Amino acid sequence: MKIQVLGSGCATCHKLFELTSQAVKELGLPEKAEYLTGDKAIQKIISMGVMQSPVITINGKAVVAGSVPTVNQIKEIIQKNS
């Protein structure tokens, strides 16, 4: 499973990455969340047809966009989409 957080690099994007990393760790997954920022991340967000950031993707599919859920909500999203 590939989990990524995409964003511009702002404080909100960084916070979502921290929470996602914590959720991955708490679930005991062998994967680590990746954090992509800047032009590459923005291009990927646009190519997925998403118009909000930050974004969490699981295996290339946007599962969260434009919000910062709690760690427990992120864990539920990961489990649902794994």
VOKOL-227770 format. One record per residue: x negated, y, z of N, C-alpha, C, O, CB in turn; residue number from 1. Coordinates in nm, 4 decimals. Glycine has a CB too. Layout:
% residues N
+----------+----------+----------+----------+----------+----------+----------+----------+----------+----------+----------+----------+----------+----------+----------+-----+
:       nu :       nv :       nw :      cau :      cav :      caw :       cu :       cv :       cw :       ou :       ov :       ow :      cbu :      cbv :      cbw :   i :
+----------+----------+----------+----------+----------+----------+----------+----------+----------+----------+----------+----------+----------+----------+----------+-----+
:        X :        Y :        Z :        X :        Y :        Z :        X :        Y :        Z :        X :        Y :        Z :        X :        Y :        Z : NUM :
...
+----------+----------+----------+----------+----------+----------+----------+----------+----------+----------+----------+----------+----------+----------+----------+-----+
This chain:
% residues 82
+----------+----------+----------+----------+----------+----------+----------+----------+----------+----------+----------+----------+----------+----------+----------+-----+
:       nu :       nv :       nw :      cau :      cav :      caw :       cu :       cv :       cw :       ou :       ov :       ow :      cbu :      cbv :      cbw :   i :
+----------+----------+----------+----------+----------+----------+----------+----------+----------+----------+----------+----------+----------+----------+----------+-----+
:  -0.0847 :  -0.1169 :   0.0000 :   0.0000 :   0.0000 :   0.0000 :  -0.0897 :   0.1237 :   0.0000 :  -0.1893 :   0.1302 :   0.0720 :   0.0966 :  -0.0005 :   0.1222 :   1 :
:  -0.0520 :   0.2217 :  -0.0826 :  -0.1289 :   0.3457 :  -0.0927 :  -0.0424 :   0.4605 :  -0.0408 :   0.0631 :   0.4903 :  -0.0968 :  -0.1752 :   0.3723 :  -0.2405 :   2 :
:  -0.0885 :   0.5243 :   0.0668 :  -0.0152 :   0.6350 :   0.1282 :  -0.0971 :   0.7618 :   0.1095 :  -0.2140 :   0.7685 :   0.1477 :   0.0132 :   0.6079 :   0.2802 :   3 :
:  -0.0329 :   0.8633 :   0.0493 :  -0.1022 :   0.9899 :   0.0253 :  -0.0182 :   1.1062 :   0.0754 :   0.1048 :   1.1025 :   0.0718 :  -0.1336 :   1.0073 :  -0.1244 :   4 :
:  -0.0869 :   1.2093 :   0.1222 :  -0.0243 :   1.3362 :   0.1540 :  -0.0802 :   1.4364 :   0.0535 :  -0.2015 :   1.4541 :   0.0424 :  -0.0515 :   1.3805 :   0.3043 :   5 :
:   0.0093 :   1.5010 :  -0.0188 :  -0.0298 :   1.5968 :  -0.1222 :   0.0157 :   1.7357 :  -0.0812 :   0.1267 :   1.7531 :  -0.0308 :   0.0301 :   1.5581 :  -0.2602 :   6 :
:  -0.0701 :   1.8346 :  -0.1028 :  -0.0325 :   1.9712 :  -0.0700 :  -0.1394 :   2.0700 :  -0.1098 :  -0.2422 :   2.0342 :  -0.1673 :  -0.0039 :   1.9836 :   0.0769 :   7 :
:  -0.1127 :   2.1955 :  -0.0777 :  -0.2029 :   2.3039 :  -0.1164 :  -0.3226 :   2.3169 :  -0.0226 :  -0.4211 :   2.3831 :  -0.0552 :  -0.1271 :   2.4347 :  -0.1204 :   8 :
:  -0.3133 :   2.2541 :   0.0930 :  -0.4196 :   2.2663 :   0.1931 :  -0.3825 :   2.3604 :   0.3056 :  -0.4672 :   2.3955 :   0.3877 :  -0.5470 :   2.3136 :   0.1281 :   9 :
:  -0.2567 :   2.4018 :   0.3103 :  -0.2102 :   2.4941 :   0.4143 :  -0.1973 :   2.4216 :   0.5484 :  -0.2140 :   2.2999 :   0.5564 :  -0.0749 :   2.5572 :   0.3743 :  10 :
:  -0.1676 :   2.4976 :   0.6521 :  -0.1544 :   2.4402 :   0.7864 :  -0.0419 :   2.3370 :   0.7923 :  -0.0552 :   2.2356 :   0.8608 :  -0.1289 :   2.5511 :   0.8893 :  11 :
:   0.0671 :   2.3609 :   0.7225 :   0.1793 :   2.2662 :   0.7214 :   0.1372 :   2.1351 :   0.6560 :   0.1701 :   2.0273 :   0.7056 :   0.3011 :   2.3262 :   0.6472 :  12 :
:   0.0648 :   2.1440 :   0.5453 :   0.0166 :   2.0240 :   0.4760 :  -0.0778 :   1.9453 :   0.5663 :  -0.0690 :   1.8228 :   0.5740 :  -0.0545 :   2.0619 :   0.3439 :  13 :
:  -0.1673 :   2.0150 :   0.6339 :  -0.2627 :   1.9492 :   0.7228 :  -0.1902 :   1.8814 :   0.8389 :  -0.2267 :   1.7707 :   0.8786 :  -0.3654 :   2.0506 :   0.7760 :  14 :
:  -0.0878 :   1.9470 :   0.8933 :  -0.0102 :   1.8892 :   1.0028 :   0.0586 :   1.7605 :   0.9559 :   0.0600 :   1.6612 :   1.0287 :   0.0946 :   1.9909 :   1.0552 :  15 :
:   0.1154 :   1.7617 :   0.8355 :   0.1807 :   1.6416 :   0.7830 :   0.0797 :   1.5289 :   0.7666 :   0.1113 :   1.4131 :   0.7941 :   0.2494 :   1.6716 :   0.6485 :  16 :
:  -0.0410 :   1.5611 :   0.7222 :  -0.1448 :   1.4588 :   0.7096 :  -0.1804 :   1.3997 :   0.8458 :  -0.1948 :   1.2781 :   0.8592 :  -0.2701 :   1.5178 :   0.6433 :  17 :
:  -0.1947 :   1.4853 :   0.9465 :  -0.2268 :   1.4375 :   1.0815 :  -0.1181 :   1.3434 :   1.1328 :  -0.1485 :   1.2367 :   1.1861 :  -0.2441 :   1.5562 :   1.1784 :  18 :
:   0.0084 :   1.3825 :   1.1170 :   0.1195 :   1.3000 :   1.1644 :   0.1287 :   1.1690 :   1.0870 :   0.1581 :   1.0642 :   1.1446 :   0.2509 :   1.3767 :   1.1528 :  19 :
:   0.1036 :   1.1751 :   0.9565 :   0.1076 :   1.0542 :   0.8737 :  -0.0049 :   0.9599 :   0.9140 :   0.0162 :   0.8390 :   0.9240 :   0.0968 :   1.0900 :   0.7234 :  20 :
:  -0.1235 :   1.0138 :   0.9371 :  -0.2358 :   0.9316 :   0.9816 :  -0.2051 :   0.8653 :   1.1150 :  -0.2375 :   0.7483 :   1.1356 :  -0.3629 :   1.0160 :   0.9928 :  21 :
:  -0.1432 :   0.9392 :   1.2047 :  -0.1063 :   0.8848 :   1.3352 :  -0.0030 :   0.7721 :   1.3180 :  -0.0132 :   0.6685 :   1.3836 :  -0.0499 :   0.9970 :   1.4273 :  22 :
:   0.0951 :   0.7920 :   1.2307 :   0.1977 :   0.6904 :   1.2067 :   0.1355 :   0.5629 :   1.1502 :   0.1705 :   0.4525 :   1.1921 :   0.3051 :   0.7442 :   1.1105 :  23 :
:   0.0438 :   0.5780 :   1.0557 :  -0.0248 :   0.4623 :   0.9965 :  -0.1012 :   0.3859 :   1.1044 :  -0.0970 :   0.2630 :   1.1099 :  -0.1217 :   0.5074 :   0.8836 :  24 :
:  -0.1707 :   0.4601 :   1.1897 :  -0.2478 :   0.3979 :   1.2979 :  -0.1558 :   0.3251 :   1.3961 :  -0.1840 :   0.2120 :   1.4357 :  -0.3310 :   0.5041 :   1.3723 :  25 :
:  -0.0459 :   0.3901 :   1.4352 :   0.0465 :   0.3299 :   1.5308 :   0.1136 :   0.2046 :   1.4743 :   0.1469 :   0.1131 :   1.5496 :   0.1524 :   0.4312 :   1.5718 :  26 :
:   0.1335 :   0.1997 :   1.3434 :   0.1915 :   0.0816 :   1.2799 :   0.0894 :  -0.0309 :   1.2651 :   0.1256 :  -0.1439 :   1.2324 :   0.2482 :   0.1180 :   1.1435 :  27 :
:  -0.0375 :  -0.0001 :   1.2890 :  -0.1430 :  -0.1002 :   1.2791 :  -0.1730 :  -0.1413 :   1.1361 :  -0.2156 :  -0.2540 :   1.1111 :  -0.1057 :  -0.2210 :   1.3586 :  28 :
:  -0.1510 :  -0.0503 :   1.0421 :  -0.1757 :  -0.0816 :   0.9012 :  -0.3252 :  -0.0757 :   0.8707 :  -0.3971 :   0.0063 :   0.9277 :  -0.0986 :   0.0159 :   0.8096 :  29 :
:  -0.3717 :  -0.1619 :   0.7817 :  -0.5135 :  -0.1585 :   0.7460 :  -0.5487 :  -0.0380 :   0.6582 :  -0.6647 :   0.0027 :   0.6521 :  -0.5517 :  -0.2870 :   0.6743 :  30 :
:  -0.4482 :   0.0189 :   0.5904 :  -0.4717 :   0.1345 :   0.5040 :  -0.4884 :   0.2609 :   0.5880 :  -0.4499 :   0.2663 :   0.7047 :  -0.3559 :   0.1517 :   0.4035 :  31 :
:  -0.5460 :   0.3600 :   0.5258 :  -0.5524 :   0.4930 :   0.5846 :  -0.4817 :   0.5875 :   0.4891 :  -0.4831 :   0.5675 :   0.3677 :  -0.7007 :   0.5381 :   0.6114 :  32 :
:  -0.4206 :   0.6896 :   0.5447 :  -0.3558 :   0.7895 :   0.4607 :  -0.4635 :   0.8731 :   0.3919 :  -0.5653 :   0.9069 :   0.4522 :  -0.2599 :   0.8798 :   0.5447 :  33 :
:  -0.4399 :   0.9055 :   0.2659 :  -0.5299 :   0.9936 :   0.1909 :  -0.4711 :   1.1339 :   0.1902 :  -0.3493 :   1.1505 :   0.1948 :  -0.5518 :   0.9417 :   0.0449 :  34 :
:  -0.5565 :   1.2337 :   0.1846 :  -0.5131 :   1.3734 :   0.1829 :  -0.5678 :   1.4384 :   0.0570 :  -0.6889 :   1.4551 :   0.0429 :  -0.5606 :   1.4500 :   0.3109 :  35 :
:  -0.4797 :   1.4747 :  -0.0336 :  -0.5189 :   1.5413 :  -0.1579 :  -0.4686 :   1.6845 :  -0.1552 :  -0.3512 :   1.7097 :  -0.1281 :  -0.4637 :   1.4659 :  -0.2822 :  36 :
:  -0.5583 :   1.7780 :  -0.1836 :  -0.5202 :   1.9194 :  -0.1838 :  -0.5695 :   1.9857 :  -0.3108 :  -0.6427 :   1.9268 :  -0.3904 :  -0.5766 :   1.9921 :  -0.0600 :  37 :
:  -0.5274 :   2.1091 :  -0.3273 :  -0.5748 :   2.1888 :  -0.4397 :  -0.5040 :   2.1592 :  -0.5696 :  -0.3940 :   2.1041 :  -0.5710 :  -0.7198 :   2.1678 :  -0.4581 :  38 :
:  -0.5691 :   2.1968 :  -0.6802 :  -0.5081 :   2.1855 :  -0.8127 :  -0.4688 :   2.0428 :  -0.8473 :  -0.3625 :   2.0199 :  -0.9050 :  -0.6025 :   2.2381 :  -0.9174 :  39 :
:  -0.5538 :   1.9469 :  -0.8125 :  -0.5243 :   1.8067 :  -0.8442 :  -0.3952 :   1.7619 :  -0.7758 :  -0.3117 :   1.6956 :  -0.8373 :  -0.6416 :   1.7157 :  -0.8016 :  40 :
:  -0.3795 :   1.7978 :  -0.6500 :  -0.2589 :   1.7606 :  -0.5751 :  -0.1359 :   1.8302 :  -0.6320 :  -0.0309 :   1.7680 :  -0.6480 :  -0.2750 :   1.7954 :  -0.4263 :  41 :
:  -0.1486 :   1.9580 :  -0.6622 :  -0.0354 :   2.0339 :  -0.7158 :   0.0069 :   1.9766 :  -0.8507 :   0.1264 :   1.9630 :  -0.8767 :  -0.0715 :   2.1839 :  -0.7299 :  42 :
:  -0.0881 :   1.9430 :  -0.9362 :  -0.0554 :   1.8819 :  -1.0649 :   0.0167 :   1.7494 :  -1.0469 :   0.1107 :   1.7194 :  -1.1206 :  -0.1816 :   1.8613 :  -1.1472 :  43 :
:  -0.0260 :   1.6702 :  -0.9501 :   0.0382 :   1.5409 :  -0.9244 :   0.1808 :   1.5621 :  -0.8741 :   0.2724 :   1.4910 :  -0.9156 :  -0.0436 :   1.4587 :  -0.8215 :  44 :
:   0.2002 :   1.6596 :  -0.7849 :   0.3339 :   1.6903 :  -0.7332 :   0.4265 :   1.7287 :  -0.8486 :   0.5386 :   1.6785 :  -0.8579 :   0.3275 :   1.8048 :  -0.6282 :  45 :
:   0.3803 :   1.8165 :  -0.9352 :   0.4602 :   1.8616 :  -1.0491 :   0.4902 :   1.7470 :  -1.1442 :   0.6015 :   1.7360 :  -1.1957 :   0.3883 :   1.9736 :  -1.1236 :  46 :
:   0.3907 :   1.6611 :  -1.1679 :   0.4109 :   1.5495 :  -1.2616 :   0.5159 :   1.4499 :  -1.2101 :   0.5768 :   1.3776 :  -1.2890 :   0.2778 :   1.4765 :  -1.2861 :  47 :
:   0.5369 :   1.4463 :  -1.0781 :   0.6394 :   1.3596 :  -1.0203 :   0.7768 :   1.4258 :  -1.0247 :   0.8770 :   1.3635 :  -0.9893 :   0.6033 :   1.3235 :  -0.8762 :  48 :
:   0.7819 :   1.5515 :  -1.0679 :   0.9082 :   1.6233 :  -1.0743 :   0.9526 :   1.6804 :  -0.9407 :   1.0690 :   1.7162 :  -0.9231 :   1.0140 :   1.5332 :  -1.1266 :  49 :
:   0.8591 :   1.6889 :  -0.8464 :   0.8892 :   1.7429 :  -0.7137 :   0.8527 :   1.8906 :  -0.7143 :   0.7474 :   1.9290 :  -0.7652 :   0.8116 :   1.6655 :  -0.6006 :  50 :
:   0.9402 :   1.9735 :  -0.6575 :   0.9157 :   2.1173 :  -0.6583 :   0.8893 :   2.1743 :  -0.5198 :   0.8938 :   2.2958 :  -0.5005 :   1.0325 :   2.1880 :  -0.7196 :  51 :
:   0.8617 :   2.0869 :  -0.4229 :   0.8325 :   2.1320 :  -0.2875 :   0.7070 :   2.0620 :  -0.2380 :   0.6733 :   1.9527 :  -0.2837 :   0.9521 :   2.1048 :  -0.1924 :  52 :
:   0.6392 :   2.1249 :  -0.1456 :   0.5259 :   2.0595 :  -0.0808 :   0.5337 :   2.0918 :   0.0674 :   0.5993 :   2.1890 :   0.1048 :   0.3886 :   2.1056 :  -0.1424 :  53 :
:   0.4705 :   2.0154 :   0.1510 :   0.3865 :   1.9000 :   0.1216 :   0.4706 :   1.7775 :   0.0854 :   0.5921 :   1.7744 :   0.1047 :   0.2968 :   1.8686 :   0.2409 :  54 :
:   0.4007 :   1.6767 :   0.0320 :   0.4658 :   1.5547 :  -0.0141 :   0.3923 :   1.4340 :   0.0434 :   0.2693 :   1.4319 :   0.0484 :   0.4692 :   1.5487 :  -0.1693 :  55 :
:   0.4682 :   1.3338 :   0.0866 :   0.4106 :   1.2031 :   0.1187 :   0.4497 :   1.1107 :   0.0048 :   0.5663 :   1.1048 :  -0.0343 :   0.4609 :   1.1479 :   0.2593 :  56 :
:   0.3512 :   1.0382 :  -0.0487 :   0.3812 :   0.9365 :  -0.1490 :   0.3403 :   0.7999 :  -0.0948 :   0.2422 :   0.7863 :  -0.0217 :   0.3084 :   0.9669 :  -0.2835 :  57 :
:   0.4178 :   0.7008 :  -0.1325 :   0.3832 :   0.5625 :  -0.1033 :   0.3833 :   0.4890 :  -0.2363 :   0.4851 :   0.4803 :  -0.3050 :   0.4833 :   0.4970 :   0.0000 :  58 :
:   0.2664 :   0.4364 :  -0.2705 :   0.2473 :   0.3685 :  -0.3997 :   0.2925 :   0.4553 :  -0.5164 :   0.3533 :   0.4060 :  -0.6114 :   0.3234 :   0.2359 :  -0.4019 :  59 :
:   0.2625 :   0.5858 :  -0.5087 :   0.2909 :   0.6782 :  -0.6174 :   0.4317 :   0.7344 :  -0.6208 :   0.4636 :   0.8143 :  -0.7088 :   0.2647 :   0.6116 :  -0.7439 :  60 :
:   0.5167 :   0.6946 :  -0.5273 :   0.6553 :   0.7424 :  -0.5229 :   0.6699 :   0.8439 :  -0.4097 :   0.6314 :   0.8167 :  -0.2960 :   0.7549 :   0.6236 :  -0.5037 :  61 :
:   0.7257 :   0.9610 :  -0.4412 :   0.7483 :   1.0632 :  -0.3390 :   0.8563 :   1.0163 :  -0.2424 :   0.9675 :   0.9839 :  -0.2842 :   0.7881 :   1.1982 :  -0.4038 :  62 :
:   0.8239 :   1.0127 :  -0.1136 :   0.9203 :   0.9692 :  -0.0127 :   0.9565 :   1.0804 :   0.0863 :   1.0558 :   1.0697 :   0.1582 :   0.8650 :   0.8499 :   0.0628 :  63 :
:   0.8770 :   1.1855 :   0.0899 :   0.9035 :   1.3049 :   0.1708 :   0.8559 :   1.4241 :   0.0904 :   0.7468 :   1.4213 :   0.0334 :   0.8322 :   1.2983 :   0.3118 :  64 :
:   0.9373 :   1.5292 :   0.0854 :   0.8958 :   1.6502 :   0.0146 :   0.9505 :   1.7731 :   0.0856 :   1.0698 :   1.7824 :   0.1144 :   0.9434 :   1.6471 :  -0.1324 :  65 :
:   0.8615 :   1.8665 :   0.1130 :   0.9015 :   1.9955 :   0.1667 :   0.9397 :   1.9985 :   0.3136 :   0.9992 :   2.0957 :   0.3601 :   1.0131 :   2.0448 :   0.0899 :  66 :
:   0.9064 :   1.8939 :   0.3870 :   0.9369 :   1.8939 :   0.5298 :   0.8259 :   1.8225 :   0.6060 :   0.7395 :   1.7576 :   0.5469 :   1.0736 :   1.8266 :   0.5571 :  67 :
:   0.8300 :   1.8358 :   0.7379 :   0.7321 :   1.7691 :   0.8234 :   0.8098 :   1.6872 :   0.9269 :   0.8442 :   1.7372 :   1.0340 :   0.6351 :   1.8734 :   0.8929 :  68 :
:   0.8369 :   1.5597 :   0.8930 :   0.9089 :   1.4747 :   0.9882 :   0.8227 :   1.4399 :   1.1091 :   0.7016 :   1.4620 :   1.1091 :   0.9558 :   1.3467 :   0.9197 :  69 :
:   0.8866 :   1.3855 :   1.2115 :   0.8145 :   1.3411 :   1.3303 :   0.7365 :   1.2136 :   1.2975 :   0.7578 :   1.1517 :   1.1932 :   0.9125 :   1.3170 :   1.4489 :  70 :
:   0.6467 :   1.1756 :   1.3872 :   0.5695 :   1.0517 :   1.3694 :   0.6643 :   0.9328 :   1.3574 :   0.6456 :   0.8475 :   1.2707 :   0.4708 :   1.0304 :   1.4877 :  71 :
:   0.7659 :   0.9264 :   1.4435 :   0.8596 :   0.8138 :   1.4384 :   0.9364 :   0.8105 :   1.3066 :   0.9595 :   0.7030 :   1.2513 :   0.9575 :   0.8214 :   1.5553 :  72 :
:   0.9759 :   0.9265 :   1.2561 :   1.0449 :   0.9313 :   1.1267 :   0.9524 :   0.8850 :   1.0147 :   0.9952 :   0.8135 :   0.9241 :   1.0961 :   1.0737 :   1.0977 :  73 :
:   0.8265 :   0.9255 :   1.0206 :   0.7299 :   0.8834 :   0.9188 :   0.7096 :   0.7322 :   0.9256 :   0.7014 :   0.6659 :   0.8222 :   0.5947 :   0.9571 :   0.9373 :  74 :
:   0.7015 :   0.6782 :   1.0457 :   0.6868 :   0.5325 :   1.0608 :   0.8053 :   0.4599 :   0.9976 :   0.7866 :   0.3593 :   0.9292 :   0.6743 :   0.4939 :   1.2104 :  75 :
:   0.9264 :   0.5096 :   1.0196 :   1.0459 :   0.4493 :   0.9597 :   1.0397 :   0.4562 :   0.8075 :   1.0741 :   0.3598 :   0.7392 :   1.1729 :   0.5194 :   1.0105 :  76 :
:   0.9961 :   0.5694 :   0.7551 :   0.9858 :   0.5880 :   0.6100 :   0.8832 :   0.4900 :   0.5517 :   0.9076 :   0.4294 :   0.4474 :   0.9462 :   0.7347 :   0.5761 :  77 :
:   0.7700 :   0.4749 :   0.6184 :   0.6661 :   0.3820 :   0.5706 :   0.7207 :   0.2394 :   0.5711 :   0.7041 :   0.1662 :   0.4735 :   0.5375 :   0.3914 :   0.6591 :  78 :
:   0.7852 :   0.2002 :   0.6797 :   0.8383 :   0.0644 :   0.6885 :   0.9446 :   0.0397 :   0.5829 :   0.9497 :  -0.0685 :   0.5244 :   0.8957 :   0.0388 :   0.8271 :  79 :
:   1.0278 :   0.1363 :   0.5581 :   1.1356 :   0.1245 :   0.4584 :   1.0801 :   0.1133 :   0.3165 :   1.1395 :   0.0467 :   0.2317 :   1.2302 :   0.2451 :   0.4676 :  80 :
:   0.9673 :   0.1778 :   0.2908 :   0.9134 :   0.1847 :   0.1554 :   0.7909 :   0.0962 :   0.1335 :   0.7233 :   0.1084 :   0.0314 :   0.8783 :   0.3263 :   0.1231 :  81 :
:   0.7622 :   0.0075 :   0.2282 :   0.6445 :  -0.0778 :   0.2113 :   0.6804 :  -0.2089 :   0.1399 :   0.5932 :  -0.2928 :   0.1173 :   0.5810 :  -0.1079 :   0.3481 :  82 :
+----------+----------+----------+----------+----------+----------+----------+----------+----------+----------+----------+----------+----------+----------+----------+-----+
